[in-house]
Amino acid sequence: MHKPITTHPDALVLTIREAGLKLGLSKSAAYAAAAKGEIPTVRIGTRIRVPKDALNRMLNRETA
């Protein structure tokens, strides 16, 4: 069973899985895209997160 996405609406970052779901990617495809640098990421301690602003800029650049 999948855990529901519970990101706080004011959160500035997403998990890779959350970003992947928003992009319509599977979990493994999202992690592969992040590893290749196709999804913008930042490291916070031992965790890797996707900044919402960077993701939105990337998507706006792709659709412009």
Backbone as CSV, one residue per row, in Angstrom:
resi,resn,N_x,N_y,N_z,CA_x,CA_y,CA_z,C_x,C_y,C_z
1,MET,0.842,-1.174,0.000,0.000,0.000,0.000,0.893,1.245,0.000
2,HIS,0.513,2.243,-0.785,1.287,3.474,-0.885,0.903,4.444,0.219
3,LYS,1.917,5.126,0.759,1.654,6.183,1.716,1.145,7.407,0.958
4,PRO,0.119,8.094,1.451,-0.337,9.300,0.767,0.710,10.405,0.883
5,ILE,0.740,11.263,-0.104,1.645,12.407,-0.078,1.116,13.394,0.950
6,THR,1.959,13.757,1.912,1.506,14.638,2.989,2.386,15.871,3.118
7,THR,2.972,16.323,2.020,3.808,17.517,2.066,2.979,18.712,2.498
8,HIS,3.510,19.473,3.415,2.844,20.686,3.862,2.777,21.664,2.692
9,PRO,1.645,22.341,2.491,1.527,23.250,1.340,2.577,24.360,1.310
10,ASP,3.103,24.744,2.467,4.110,25.802,2.520,5.538,25.270,2.422
11,ALA,5.701,23.955,2.295,7.046,23.370,2.210,7.760,23.917,0.977
12,LEU,9.041,24.175,1.122,9.843,24.714,0.023,10.479,23.623,-0.815
13,VAL,10.466,22.393,-0.299,11.093,21.275,-1.011,10.154,20.069,-1.037
14,LEU,10.406,19.192,-2.002,9.677,17.936,-2.142,10.664,16.792,-2.041
15,THR,10.173,15.618,-1.721,11.025,14.444,-1.848,11.129,14.132,-3.337
16,ILE,12.076,13.309,-3.707,12.202,12.924,-5.112,10.936,12.194,-5.554
17,ARG,10.409,11.352,-4.699,9.180,10.618,-5.042,8.018,11.577,-5.277
18,GLU,7.864,12.592,-4.402,6.782,13.566,-4.574,6.935,14.333,-5.879
19,ALA,8.163,14.757,-6.188,8.406,15.465,-7.444,8.092,14.559,-8.625
20,GLY,8.491,13.309,-8.531,8.208,12.357,-9.594,6.717,12.173,-9.821
21,LEU,5.951,12.085,-8.748,4.506,11.940,-8.878,3.897,13.153,-9.567
22,LYS,4.385,14.345,-9.213,3.887,15.558,-9.856,4.236,15.580,-11.338
23,LEU,5.344,14.943,-11.704,5.786,14.901,-13.098,5.221,13.698,-13.850
24,GLY,4.508,12.830,-13.149,3.954,11.645,-13.778,4.972,10.534,-13.978
25,LEU,5.995,10.500,-13.115,7.048,9.494,-13.213,6.880,8.438,-12.131
26,SER,7.348,7.246,-12.428,7.392,6.211,-11.402,8.486,6.573,-10.402
27,LYS,8.493,5.885,-9.280,9.509,6.126,-8.253,10.911,5.911,-8.825
28,SER,11.103,4.805,-9.539,12.441,4.515,-10.070,12.836,5.503,-11.163
29,ALA,11.890,5.926,-11.984,12.203,6.911,-13.029,12.562,8.260,-12.412
30,ALA,11.882,8.634,-11.333,12.176,9.900,-10.665,13.581,9.877,-10.066
31,TYR,13.949,8.773,-9.411,15.284,8.675,-8.826,16.356,8.651,-9.912
32,ALA,16.076,7.998,-11.030,17.039,7.974,-12.135,17.212,9.364,-12.720
33,ALA,16.112,10.098,-12.895,16.179,11.457,-13.437,16.943,12.380,-12.485
34,ALA,16.726,12.223,-11.200,17.452,13.034,-10.216,18.939,12.701,-10.248
35,ALA,19.278,11.429,-10.368,20.686,11.020,-10.404,21.398,11.574,-11.634
36,LYS,20.669,11.709,-12.747,21.250,12.241,-13.986,21.243,13.772,-14.021
37,GLY,20.623,14.404,-13.025,20.553,15.856,-12.994,19.394,16.420,-13.794
38,GLU,18.481,15.572,-14.224,17.329,16.023,-14.999,16.253,16.641,-14.111
39,ILE,16.259,16.283,-12.847,15.409,16.914,-11.836,16.358,17.635,-10.886
40,PRO,16.132,18.939,-10.630,17.032,19.678,-9.736,16.920,19.182,-8.300
41,THR,18.049,18.996,-7.647,18.054,18.525,-6.261,19.025,19.327,-5.419
42,VAL,18.809,19.278,-4.111,19.745,19.826,-3.131,19.899,18.791,-2.036
43,ARG,21.074,18.750,-1.425,21.315,17.852,-0.302,21.156,18.663,0.983
44,ILE,20.330,18.140,1.882,20.134,18.748,3.202,20.503,17.669,4.204
45,GLY,21.694,17.772,4.747,22.203,16.710,5.610,22.392,15.461,4.773
46,THR,21.734,14.389,5.161,21.841,13.142,4.404,20.684,12.960,3.423
47,ARG,19.773,13.899,3.406,18.586,13.776,2.555,18.746,14.572,1.267
48,ILE,18.134,14.079,0.216,18.133,14.783,-1.068,16.707,15.238,-1.321
49,ARG,16.553,16.517,-1.609,15.228,17.095,-1.828,15.212,17.877,-3.148
50,VAL,13.997,18.131,-3.632,13.789,18.876,-4.866,13.172,20.224,-4.496
51,PRO,13.889,21.329,-4.724,13.309,22.644,-4.430,12.141,22.929,-5.370
52,LYS,11.011,23.330,-4.810,9.830,23.605,-5.622,10.107,24.691,-6.658
53,ASP,10.783,25.775,-6.246,11.059,26.868,-7.181,11.900,26.403,-8.358
54,ALA,12.927,25.613,-8.093,13.791,25.122,-9.173,13.017,24.194,-10.102
55,LEU,12.158,23.366,-9.548,11.345,22.469,-10.368,10.403,23.273,-11.259
56,ASN,9.761,24.299,-10.685,8.853,25.146,-11.463,9.599,25.899,-12.558
57,ARG,10.798,26.420,-12.240,11.584,27.118,-13.269,11.962,26.162,-14.404
58,MET,12.351,24.952,-14.039,12.711,23.958,-15.051,11.513,23.673,-15.953
59,LEU,10.354,23.493,-15.367,9.154,23.189,-16.155,8.747,24.372,-17.020
60,ASN,8.856,25.581,-16.502,8.511,26.773,-17.287,9.467,26.947,-18.455
61,ARG,10.728,26.631,-18.262,11.735,26.735,-19.322,11.436,25.726,-20.421
62,GLU,10.998,24.521,-20.018,10.695,23.463,-20.980,9.454,23.784,-21.806
63,THR,8.495,24.498,-21.232,7.244,24.777,-21.949,7.270,26.108,-22.677
64,ALA,8.292,26.925,-22.416,8.361,28.257,-23.057,8.855,28.171,-24.468
